[in-house]
Structures are given as structure tokens and as C-alpha cells.
Amino acid sequence: MRMMLTAHFPHEPFNSLVREGRAGELLERIVEAIKPEAIYFVELDGARAAVAVVEVPDAAAVPSFAEPFFLNFNADCEFRIAMTPEDLARAGLDALAKQWG
């Protein structure tokens, strides 16, 4: 299932890792491991964050995406289901409207 993973990085330990020259290397290793469809590094609520689109085969795989961010950056991670327009077209909205509307 395609999901959007948002990792919120607290200033520490990220600042210290930047000063030590390790933040970039750690992020490269994580990106290589989670193989996102896309990933963007952004500001959210005044802090650093990453927003990635990942393919999660089942719920048991969630830790393999989150733990690298937890363990290396003390990050908070959020997962949201992400649908393409094609996914939404297959959702059966018309039938749901008849059933529930």
C-alpha cells in the first residue's frame, strides 16, 4: 500500500549530527534502505522534516520504515495512506454514496 511517511526531526540530535558531519550520511543510508518513490526535505512547524512516499507491503513493515528515523534522529513519524487518482477512481464512491448518502 502506498503511504506518505512524514518524519519530524527535533533540533537535537539533528543539529549535533550536522555539526559532526554525519546527518547527510545517515539520511543517505535511510533513503537507500526505505527506497521511497519520492522524498522531500521540508520545514514543518519551524523544524526540519522529511516527507516520503513509500510502498508498505503490510503493517508488519511499518517499523522498517520508522525505526531508522526514530533511532538515528529521535524523529516522530506519521503514516498516511496515499491514493493516486487511479486508486480513487477504483474506490467505488458512487456505490458508497448510494449506500450511505
C-alpha positions as CSV (number, residue, x, y, z in Angstrom):
1,M,0.0,0.0,0.0
2,R,1.3,3.4,-0.9
3,M,1.8,5.6,2.2
4,M,3.1,9.0,2.9
5,L,5.6,9.0,5.7
6,T,6.4,12.2,7.4
7,A,9.4,12.3,9.8
8,H,9.6,15.3,12.1
9,F,13.2,15.9,13.2
10,P,13.7,17.6,16.6
11,H,16.6,20.2,16.6
12,E,18.6,17.8,18.7
13,P,20.2,15.5,17.9
14,F,19.9,16.7,14.3
15,N,22.0,19.9,14.9
16,S,24.7,17.9,16.6
17,L,24.8,15.4,13.7
18,V,25.1,18.2,11.2
19,R,28.0,19.7,13.2
20,E,29.7,16.3,13.3
21,G,29.2,15.9,9.5
22,R,27.0,12.8,10.0
23,A,23.5,13.9,9.2
24,G,23.8,13.7,5.4
25,E,25.4,10.2,5.5
26,L,22.7,8.9,7.9
27,L,19.9,10.3,5.6
28,E,21.5,8.8,2.5
29,R,21.6,5.4,4.3
30,I,18.0,5.7,5.3
31,V,16.8,6.7,1.8
32,E,18.7,3.8,0.3
33,A,17.1,1.4,2.8
34,I,13.5,2.6,2.5
35,K,13.6,3.1,-1.2
36,P,10.9,5.8,-1.4
37,E,9.0,6.6,-4.6
38,A,9.8,10.2,-3.8
39,I,11.2,12.1,-0.8
40,Y,11.4,15.8,0.1
41,F,13.1,17.5,2.9
42,V,11.0,20.4,4.2
43,E,10.2,22.7,7.0
44,L,7.2,21.8,9.1
45,D,6.1,23.9,12.1
46,G,9.5,25.6,12.3
47,A,11.5,22.4,12.3
48,R,13.2,20.0,9.8
49,A,11.1,17.2,8.3
50,A,11.1,14.7,5.6
51,V,8.1,13.7,3.5
52,A,8.4,10.4,1.7
53,V,6.1,8.3,-0.5
54,V,6.8,4.6,0.3
55,E,5.3,1.3,-0.6
56,V,4.3,-0.5,2.6
57,P,3.5,-4.2,1.8
58,D,1.8,-4.8,5.2
59,A,1.5,-3.4,8.7
60,A,4.5,-5.5,9.9
61,A,6.7,-3.5,7.6
62,V,6.0,-0.1,9.2
63,P,8.8,-0.4,11.8
64,S,11.4,-1.0,9.0
65,F,10.4,2.5,7.7
66,A,10.1,4.3,11.0
67,E,12.9,2.8,13.1
68,P,15.8,4.4,11.1
69,F,14.3,7.8,11.8
70,F,13.5,7.0,15.5
71,L,16.8,5.5,16.3
72,N,19.1,8.0,14.5
73,F,17.2,11.3,14.8
74,N,14.7,10.8,17.7
75,A,12.1,11.7,15.0
76,D,8.4,11.5,15.2
77,C,6.9,9.6,12.3
78,E,3.4,9.7,10.8
79,F,2.0,7.4,8.2
80,R,-1.0,8.2,5.9
81,I,-2.5,6.2,3.1
82,A,-1.8,7.9,-0.2
83,M,-4.1,7.3,-3.2
84,T,-3.4,8.2,-6.8
85,P,-6.3,9.4,-9.0
86,E,-6.5,5.9,-10.3
87,D,-6.8,4.5,-6.8
88,L,-9.6,6.9,-6.0
89,A,-11.4,6.0,-9.2
90,R,-11.4,2.3,-8.1
91,A,-12.8,3.2,-4.7
92,G,-16.4,2.9,-5.7
93,L,-17.5,6.4,-4.5
94,D,-20.7,6.2,-6.5
95,A,-21.8,2.9,-4.8
96,L,-20.8,4.3,-1.4
97,A,-22.9,7.4,-2.0
98,K,-25.9,5.2,-2.8
99,Q,-25.3,3.1,0.3
100,W,-24.6,5.9,2.8
101,G,-25.7,9.1,1.2
